[in-house]
Amino acid sequence: MVELGEASRRFLKALASESRQQLMLEFAGNAELTVGQAAERLGIAHSTASEQLSALRQGGLLTARRDGKTVYYRPNPTGITAALTELQAHLGSCCPPTTDPHTD
């Protein structure tokens, strides 16, 4: 059985929040957002947006770069792909697909 690594556990924890799931949708098309832009788009406090973005970054879903005092967040395709690959291997080992004779 494939054990989930720490990175995949953080990935799942980051996505466990519905508000963080909604926030990830704001990054469609590889968008880059500041904390203020994320807060404005979701109608949440700046501090809440900062906390949510930090959780997504720790979960490997976002990367961050600093330009002066401003931090820009964008999707992390490498982190997302790695976590999804590990999750797929884990689910394949514990829950392999079966053919249900009633669905064919």
N, CA, C and O atoms as a GROMACS GRO file, in nm:
protein
  416
    1MET      N    1   0.085  -0.118   0.000
    1MET     CA    2   0.000   0.000   0.000
    1MET      C    3   0.090   0.125   0.000
    1MET      O    4   0.191   0.129   0.069
    2VAL      N    5   0.052   0.223  -0.076
    2VAL     CA    6   0.127   0.347  -0.087
    2VAL      C    7   0.085   0.440   0.028
    2VAL      O    8  -0.033   0.469   0.044
    3GLU      N    9   0.182   0.485   0.105
    3GLU     CA   10   0.154   0.579   0.213
    3GLU      C   11   0.154   0.722   0.158
    3GLU      O   12   0.234   0.756   0.071
    4LEU      N   13   0.065   0.802   0.209
    4LEU     CA   14   0.062   0.943   0.169
    4LEU      C   15   0.176   1.017   0.237
    4LEU      O   16   0.194   1.006   0.358
    5GLY      N   17   0.251   1.093   0.159
    5GLY     CA   18   0.358   1.174   0.213
    5GLY      C   19   0.306   1.301   0.276
    5GLY      O   20   0.188   1.335   0.262
    6GLU      N   21   0.394   1.370   0.345
    6GLU     CA   22   0.357   1.494   0.413
    6GLU      C   23   0.304   1.600   0.316
    6GLU      O   24   0.210   1.672   0.348
    7ALA      N   25   0.365   1.608   0.197
    7ALA     CA   26   0.321   1.708   0.098
    7ALA      C   27   0.176   1.683   0.056
    7ALA      O   28   0.098   1.777   0.042
    8SER      N   29   0.141   1.557   0.035
    8SER     CA   30   0.003   1.525  -0.005
    8SER      C   31  -0.094   1.550   0.109
    8SER      O   32  -0.208   1.590   0.086
    9ARG      N   33  -0.050   1.525   0.230
    9ARG     CA   34  -0.137   1.553   0.346
    9ARG      C   35  -0.164   1.703   0.358
    9ARG      O   36  -0.277   1.744   0.385
   10ARG      N   37  -0.061   1.785   0.336
   10ARG     CA   38  -0.079   1.931   0.341
   10ARG      C   39  -0.168   1.977   0.225
   10ARG      O   40  -0.250   2.067   0.242
   11PHE      N   41  -0.153   1.914   0.109
   11PHE     CA   42  -0.235   1.945  -0.008
   11PHE      C   43  -0.383   1.922   0.025
   11PHE      O   44  -0.467   2.008   0.000
   12LEU      N   45  -0.414   1.805   0.081
   12LEU     CA   46  -0.553   1.773   0.116
   12LEU      C   47  -0.605   1.866   0.224
   12LEU      O   48  -0.721   1.909   0.218
   13LYS      N   49  -0.523   1.898   0.322
   13LYS     CA   50  -0.565   1.989   0.428
   13LYS      C   51  -0.597   2.127   0.371
   13LYS      O   52  -0.695   2.191   0.411
   14ALA      N   53  -0.514   2.173   0.277
   14ALA     CA   54  -0.538   2.304   0.215
   14ALA      C   55  -0.669   2.306   0.139
   14ALA      O   56  -0.738   2.408   0.138
   15LEU      N   57  -0.704   2.197   0.075
   15LEU     CA   58  -0.828   2.191  -0.003
   15LEU      C   59  -0.951   2.153   0.080
   15LEU      O   60  -1.062   2.148   0.028
   16ALA      N   61  -0.930   2.126   0.208
   16ALA     CA   62  -1.043   2.085   0.294
   16ALA      C   63  -1.138   2.201   0.323
   16ALA      O   64  -1.252   2.178   0.365
   17SER      N   65  -1.094   2.322   0.301
   17SER     CA   66  -1.176   2.439   0.328
   17SER      C   67  -1.248   2.484   0.200
   17SER      O   68  -1.186   2.502   0.096
   18GLU      N   69  -1.378   2.501   0.210
   18GLU     CA   70  -1.456   2.547   0.095
   18GLU      C   71  -1.412   2.687   0.052
   18GLU      O   72  -1.411   2.717  -0.068
   19SER      N   73  -1.378   2.772   0.147
   19SER     CA   74  -1.334   2.907   0.110
   19SER      C   75  -1.201   2.902   0.034
   19SER      O   76  -1.180   2.982  -0.057
   20ARG      N   77  -1.112   2.810   0.070
   20ARG     CA   78  -0.986   2.797  -0.005
   20ARG      C   79  -1.011   2.737  -0.143
   20ARG      O   80  -0.942   2.771  -0.238
   21GLN      N   81  -1.110   2.650  -0.153
   21GLN     CA   82  -1.146   2.597  -0.285
   21GLN      C   83  -1.196   2.710  -0.374
   21GLN      O   84  -1.158   2.719  -0.491
   22GLN      N   85  -1.280   2.796  -0.319
   22GLN     CA   86  -1.331   2.911  -0.395
   22GLN      C   87  -1.217   3.005  -0.432
   22GLN      O   88  -1.214   3.059  -0.542
   23LEU      N   89  -1.125   3.024  -0.340
   23LEU     CA   90  -1.011   3.111  -0.367
   23LEU      C   91  -0.927   3.056  -0.482
   23LEU      O   92  -0.879   3.132  -0.566
   24MET      N   93  -0.907   2.925  -0.486
   24MET     CA   94  -0.828   2.865  -0.594
   24MET      C   95  -0.891   2.892  -0.731
   24MET      O   96  -0.820   2.903  -0.830
   25LEU      N   97  -1.023   2.904  -0.736
   25LEU     CA   98  -1.090   2.933  -0.863
   25LEU      C   99  -1.051   3.069  -0.918
   25LEU      O  100  -1.056   3.092  -1.039
   26GLU      N  101  -1.012   3.160  -0.830
   26GLU     CA  102  -0.970   3.294  -0.872
   26GLU      C  103  -0.836   3.291  -0.946
   26GLU      O  104  -0.798   3.390  -1.010
   27PHE      N  105  -0.766   3.180  -0.937
   27PHE     CA  106  -0.636   3.168  -1.004
   27PHE      C  107  -0.648   3.099  -1.140
   27PHE      O  108  -0.546   3.061  -1.199
   28ALA      N  109  -0.770   3.082  -1.190
   28ALA     CA  110  -0.790   3.020  -1.321
   28ALA      C  111  -0.711   3.095  -1.427
   28ALA      O  112  -0.699   3.218  -1.422
   29GLY      N  113  -0.658   3.022  -1.521
   29GLY     CA  114  -0.581   3.084  -1.629
   29GLY      C  115  -0.443   3.129  -1.582
   29GLY      O  116  -0.382   3.216  -1.644
   30ASN      N  117  -0.395   3.069  -1.472
   30ASN     CA  118  -0.263   3.100  -1.418
   30ASN      C  119  -0.254   3.245  -1.370
   30ASN      O  120  -0.148   3.307  -1.380
   31ALA      N  121  -0.363   3.298  -1.319
   31ALA     CA  122  -0.366   3.436  -1.270
   31ALA      C  123  -0.268   3.454  -1.154
   31ALA      O  124  -0.235   3.359  -1.083
   32GLU      N  125  -0.224   3.576  -1.138
   32GLU     CA  126  -0.136   3.613  -1.027
   32GLU      C  127  -0.208   3.720  -0.947
   32GLU      O  128  -0.252   3.822  -1.002
   33LEU      N  129  -0.221   3.698  -0.817
   33LEU     CA  130  -0.297   3.789  -0.731
   33LEU      C  131  -0.218   3.827  -0.608
   33LEU      O  132  -0.138   3.749  -0.556
   34THR      N  133  -0.243   3.947  -0.561
   34THR     CA  134  -0.191   3.990  -0.431
   34THR      C  135  -0.294   3.955  -0.325
   34THR      O  136  -0.406   3.915  -0.357
   35VAL      N  137  -0.255   3.970  -0.200
   35VAL     CA  138  -0.349   3.945  -0.090
   35VAL      C  139  -0.468   4.038  -0.102
   35VAL      O  140  -0.583   3.996  -0.085
   36GLY      N  141  -0.443   4.165  -0.132
   36GLY     CA  142  -0.551   4.262  -0.145
   36GLY      C  143  -0.648   4.228  -0.257
   36GLY      O  144  -0.769   4.241  -0.241
   37GLN      N  145  -0.595   4.184  -0.370
   37GLN     CA  146  -0.681   4.146  -0.483
   37GLN      C  147  -0.766   4.024  -0.447
   37GLN      O  148  -0.884   4.020  -0.479
   38ALA      N  149  -0.705   3.926  -0.380
   38ALA     CA  150  -0.779   3.806  -0.340
   38ALA      C  151  -0.890   3.845  -0.241
   38ALA      O  152  -1.002   3.796  -0.252
   39ALA      N  153  -0.858   3.931  -0.145
   39ALA     CA  154  -0.957   3.974  -0.046
   39ALA      C  155  -1.074   4.046  -0.114
   39ALA      O  156  -1.190   4.022  -0.081
   40GLU      N  157  -1.041   4.133  -0.207
   40GLU     CA  158  -1.145   4.208  -0.278
   40GLU      C  159  -1.235   4.116  -0.360
   40GLU      O  160  -1.357   4.130  -0.358
   41ARG      N  161  -1.176   4.024  -0.432
   41ARG     CA  162  -1.254   3.933  -0.518
   41ARG      C  163  -1.349   3.846  -0.438
   41ARG      O  164  -1.460   3.816  -0.482
   42LEU      N  165  -1.305   3.804  -0.319
   42LEU     CA  166  -1.390   3.717  -0.237
   42LEU      C  167  -1.472   3.792  -0.134
   42LEU      O  168  -1.557   3.733  -0.068
   43GLY      N  169  -1.448   3.922  -0.120
   43GLY     CA  170  -1.522   4.000  -0.022
   43GLY      C  171  -1.490   3.959   0.121
   43GLY      O  172  -1.579   3.951   0.205
   44ILE      N  173  -1.361   3.934   0.148
   44ILE     CA  174  -1.319   3.893   0.281
   44ILE      C  175  -1.213   3.991   0.331
   44ILE      O  176  -1.159   4.071   0.254
   45ALA      N  177  -1.184   3.986   0.459
   45ALA     CA  178  -1.084   4.072   0.519
   45ALA      C  179  -0.945   4.040   0.466
   45ALA      O  180  -0.916   3.926   0.429
   46HIS      N  181  -0.861   4.140   0.462
   46HIS     CA  182  -0.723   4.124   0.415
   46HIS      C  183  -0.651   4.016   0.496
   46HIS      O  184  -0.580   3.933   0.439
   47SER      N  185  -0.669   4.018   0.628
   47SER     CA  186  -0.602   3.919   0.714
   47SER      C  187  -0.651   3.777   0.685
   47SER      O  188  -0.572   3.682   0.688
   48THR      N  189  -0.780   3.763   0.657
   48THR     CA  190  -0.835   3.631   0.624
   48THR      C  191  -0.778   3.582   0.491
   48THR      O  192  -0.741   3.466   0.479
   49ALA      N  193  -0.772   3.671   0.392
   49ALA     CA  194  -0.715   3.634   0.262
   49ALA      C  195  -0.570   3.591   0.278
   49ALA      O  196  -0.528   3.493   0.218
   50SER      N  197  -0.495   3.664   0.358
   50SER     CA  198  -0.355   3.632   0.381
   50SER      C  199  -0.340   3.494   0.444
   50SER      O  200  -0.254   3.415   0.404
   51GLU      N  201  -0.424   3.464   0.540
   51GLU     CA  202  -0.423   3.334   0.608
   51GLU      C  203  -0.458   3.222   0.510
   51GLU      O  204  -0.393   3.117   0.510
   52GLN      N  205  -0.560   3.243   0.428
   52GLN     CA  206  -0.603   3.140   0.332
   52GLN      C  207  -0.496   3.117   0.224
   52GLN      O  208  -0.469   3.003   0.186
   53LEU      N  209  -0.436   3.225   0.175
   53LEU     CA  210  -0.331   3.212   0.074
   53LEU      C  211  -0.209   3.140   0.131
   53LEU      O  212  -0.147   3.060   0.062
   54SER      N  213  -0.177   3.168   0.255
   54SER     CA  214  -0.065   3.101   0.320
   54SER      C  215  -0.091   2.950   0.331
   54SER      O  216   0.000   2.870   0.307
   55ALA      N  217  -0.212   2.912   0.367
   55ALA     CA  218  -0.248   2.770   0.377
   55ALA      C  219  -0.237   2.702   0.240
   55ALA      O  220  -0.190   2.589   0.231
   56LEU      N  221  -0.280   2.771   0.135
   56LEU     CA  222  -0.272   2.714   0.000
   56LEU      C  223  -0.126   2.702  -0.044
   56LEU      O  224  -0.089   2.606  -0.114
   57ARG      N  225  -0.044   2.797  -0.006
   57ARG     CA  226   0.098   2.790  -0.039
   57ARG      C  227   0.165   2.676   0.037
   57ARG      O  228   0.244   2.601  -0.021
   58GLN      N  229   0.133   2.661   0.164
   58GLN     CA  230   0.189   2.551   0.244
   58GLN      C  231   0.143   2.416   0.192
   58GLN      O  232   0.214   2.316   0.206
   59GLY      N  233   0.025   2.412   0.131
   59GLY     CA  234  -0.027   2.289   0.073
   59GLY      C  235   0.028   2.259  -0.065
   59GLY      O  236  -0.005   2.157  -0.125
   60GLY      N  237   0.113   2.347  -0.116
   60GLY     CA  238   0.175   2.324  -0.246
   60GLY      C  239   0.092   2.366  -0.365
   60GLY      O  240   0.129   2.339  -0.479
   61LEU      N  241  -0.022   2.432  -0.341
   61LEU     CA  242  -0.110   2.472  -0.450
   61LEU      C  243  -0.070   2.606  -0.512
   61LEU      O  244  -0.102   2.633  -0.628
   62LEU      N  245  -0.002   2.689  -0.435
   62LEU     CA  246   0.038   2.822  -0.482
   62LEU      C  247   0.187   2.843  -0.456
   62LEU      O  248   0.246   2.782  -0.367
   63THR      N  249   0.245   2.930  -0.535
   63THR     CA  250   0.380   2.980  -0.508
   63THR      C  251   0.365   3.129  -0.480
   63THR      O  252   0.263   3.191  -0.512
   64ALA      N  253   0.468   3.186  -0.419
   64ALA     CA  254   0.465   3.328  -0.387
   64ALA      C  255   0.597   3.392  -0.426
   64ALA      O  256   0.703   3.331  -0.416
   65ARG      N  257   0.588   3.516  -0.471
   65ARG     CA  258   0.708   3.595  -0.499
   65ARG      C  259   0.686   3.733  -0.441
   65ARG      O  260   0.574   3.784  -0.439
   66ARG      N  261   0.793   3.792  -0.394
   66ARG     CA  262   0.786   3.924  -0.332
   66ARG      C  263   0.846   4.027  -0.427
   66ARG      O  264   0.951   4.005  -0.486
   67ASP      N  265   0.776   4.139  -0.440
   67ASP     CA  266   0.826   4.254  -0.516
   67ASP      C  267   0.811   4.374  -0.424
   67ASP      O  268   0.703   4.432  -0.412
   68GLY      N  269   0.920   4.410  -0.358
   68GLY     CA  270   0.911   4.516  -0.257
   68GLY      C  271   0.830   4.465  -0.139
   68GLY      O  272   0.863   4.361  -0.081
   69LYS      N  273   0.725   4.538  -0.104
   69LYS     CA  274   0.639   4.497   0.007
   69LYS      C  275   0.522   4.410  -0.038
   69LYS      O  276   0.448   4.358   0.045
   70THR      N  277   0.507   4.395  -0.168
   70THR     CA  278   0.392   4.321  -0.221
   70THR      C  279   0.429   4.176  -0.249
   70THR      O  280   0.533   4.148  -0.308
   71VAL      N  281   0.342   4.085  -0.208
   71VAL     CA  282   0.359   3.942  -0.236
   71VAL      C  283   0.256   3.903  -0.340
   71VAL      O  284   0.137   3.932  -0.327
   72TYR      N  285   0.303   3.837  -0.444
   72TYR     CA  286   0.218   3.789  -0.553
   72TYR      C  287   0.208   3.637  -0.545
   72TYR      O  288   0.309   3.568  -0.531
   73TYR      N  289   0.086   3.587  -0.554
   73TYR     CA  290   0.060   3.443  -0.551
   73TYR      C  291   0.014   3.397  -0.688
   73TYR      O  292  -0.056   3.469  -0.759
   74ARG      N  293   0.056   3.276  -0.723
   74ARG     CA  294   0.009   3.215  -0.849
   74ARG      C  295   0.007   3.064  -0.831
   74ARG      O  296   0.071   3.012  -0.740
   75PRO      N  297  -0.067   2.993  -0.917
   75PRO     CA  298  -0.075   2.847  -0.905
   75PRO      C  299   0.063   2.781  -0.916
   75PRO      O  300   0.153   2.832  -0.983
   76ASN      N  301   0.076   2.668  -0.850
   76ASN     CA  302   0.199   2.590  -0.852
   76ASN      C  303   0.173   2.457  -0.923
   76ASN      O  304   0.145   2.358  -0.856
   77PRO      N  305   0.181   2.454  -1.056
   77PRO     CA  306   0.148   2.332  -1.130
   77PRO      C  307   0.234   2.212  -1.088
   77PRO      O  308   0.185   2.099  -1.087
   78THR      N  309   0.360   2.236  -1.054
   78THR     CA  310   0.448   2.126  -1.014
   78THR      C  311   0.400   2.063  -0.884
   78THR      O  312   0.391   1.940  -0.874
   79GLY      N  313   0.368   2.145  -0.785
   79GLY     CA  314   0.319   2.095  -0.658
   79GLY      C  315   0.184   2.025  -0.670
   79GLY      O  316   0.162   1.921  -0.608
   80ILE      N  317   0.097   2.083  -0.749
   80ILE     CA  318  -0.036   2.024  -0.769
   80ILE      C  319  -0.025   1.889  -0.838
   80ILE      O  320  -0.088   1.792  -0.797
   81THR      N  321   0.056   1.882  -0.943
   81THR     CA  322   0.073   1.757  -1.018
   81THR      C  323   0.134   1.650  -0.930
   81THR      O  324   0.090   1.535  -0.933
   82ALA      N  325   0.235   1.685  -0.852
   82ALA     CA  326   0.300   1.587  -0.765
   82ALA      C  327   0.202   1.530  -0.662
   82ALA      O  328   0.198   1.409  -0.640
   83ALA      N  329   0.122   1.617  -0.601
   83ALA     CA  330   0.025   1.571  -0.501
   83ALA      C  331  -0.082   1.484  -0.565
   83ALA      O  332  -0.120   1.380  -0.510
   84LEU      N  333  -0.131   1.525  -0.682
   84LEU     CA  334  -0.235   1.445  -0.748
   84LEU      C  335  -0.182   1.310  -0.794
   84LEU      O  336  -0.254   1.210  -0.790
   85THR      N  337  -0.058   1.305  -0.837
   85THR     CA  338   0.004   1.178  -0.878
   85THR      C  339   0.014   1.084  -0.758
   85THR      O  340  -0.017   0.965  -0.769
   86GLU      N  341   0.058   1.137  -0.645
   86GLU     CA  342   0.070   1.055  -0.524
   86GLU      C  343  -0.068   1.009  -0.476
   86GLU      O  344  -0.085   0.894  -0.436
   87LEU      N  345  -0.165   1.098  -0.481
   87LEU     CA  346  -0.301   1.061  -0.440
   87LEU      C  347  -0.360   0.953  -0.531
   87LEU      O  348  -0.426   0.861  -0.484
   88GLN      N  349  -0.334   0.965  -0.659
   88GLN     CA  350  -0.384   0.865  -0.754
   88GLN      C  351  -0.321   0.729  -0.726
   88GLN      O  352  -0.389   0.626  -0.730
   89ALA      N  353  -0.191   0.727  -0.698
   89ALA     CA  354  -0.124   0.601  -0.665
   89ALA      C  355  -0.180   0.542  -0.536
   89ALA      O  356  -0.203   0.421  -0.528
   90HIS      N  357  -0.203   0.626  -0.438
   90HIS     CA  358  -0.259   0.580  -0.311
   90HIS      C  359  -0.399   0.522  -0.330
   90HIS      O  360  -0.429   0.413  -0.281
   91LEU      N  361  -0.483   0.593  -0.400
   91LEU     CA  362  -0.620   0.545  -0.422
   91LEU      C  363  -0.621   0.420  -0.509
   91LEU      O  364  -0.705   0.331  -0.489
   92GLY      N  365  -0.529   0.412  -0.605
   92GLY     CA  366  -0.521   0.293  -0.690
   92GLY      C  367  -0.480   0.170  -0.612
   92GLY      O  368  -0.521   0.059  -0.646
   93SER      N  369  -0.398   0.188  -0.508
   93SER     CA  370  -0.352   0.073  -0.431
   93SER      C  371  -0.454   0.028  -0.327
   93SER      O  372  -0.462  -0.090  -0.295
   94CYS      N  373  -0.531   0.122  -0.276
   94CYS     CA  374  -0.629   0.084  -0.173
   94CYS      C  375  -0.768   0.058  -0.231
   94CYS      O  376  -0.846  -0.018  -0.175
   95CYS      N  377  -0.797   0.121  -0.342
   95CYS     CA  378  -0.933   0.116  -0.396
   95CYS      C  379  -0.928   0.101  -0.549
   95CYS      O  380  -0.970   0.190  -0.622
   96PRO      N  381  -0.877  -0.012  -0.596
   96PRO     CA  382  -0.866  -0.027  -0.742
   96PRO      C  383  -1.003  -0.024  -0.807
   96PRO      O  384  -1.102  -0.068  -0.748
   97PRO      N  385  -1.008   0.028  -0.930
   97PRO     CA  386  -1.137   0.031  -1.000
   97PRO      C  387  -1.186  -0.111  -1.028
   97PRO      O  388  -1.108  -0.201  -1.058
   98THR      N  389  -1.314  -0.127  -1.016
   98THR     CA  390  -1.374  -0.257  -1.046
   98THR      C  391  -1.480  -0.238  -1.153
   98THR      O  392  -1.532  -0.128  -1.173
   99THR      N  393  -1.509  -0.344  -1.218
   99THR     CA  394  -1.616  -0.340  -1.317
   99THR      C  395  -1.743  -0.386  -1.251
   99THR      O  396  -1.751  -0.498  -1.199
  100ASP      N  397  -1.842  -0.302  -1.252
  100ASP     CA  398  -1.972  -0.335  -1.196
  100ASP      C  399  -2.057  -0.389  -1.310
  100ASP      O  400  -2.084  -0.317  -1.406
  101PRO      N  401  -2.100  -0.514  -1.301
  101PRO     CA  402  -2.179  -0.572  -1.410
  101PRO      C  403  -2.311  -0.499  -1.432
  101PRO      O  404  -2.373  -0.514  -1.538
  102HIS      N  405  -2.354  -0.419  -1.336
  102HIS     CA  406  -2.480  -0.348  -1.350
  102HIS      C  407  -2.465  -0.216  -1.423
  102HIS      O  408  -2.565  -0.154  -1.459
  103THR      N  409  -2.341  -0.169  -1.447
  103THR     CA  410  -2.322  -0.042  -1.515
  103THR      C  411  -2.274  -0.058  -1.658
  103THR      O  412  -2.273   0.040  -1.732
  104ASP      N  413  -2.236  -0.176  -1.699
  104ASP     CA  414  -2.188  -0.195  -1.837
  104ASP      C  415  -2.299  -0.215  -1.935
  104ASP      O  416  -2.274  -0.232  -2.054
   0.00000   0.00000   0.00000
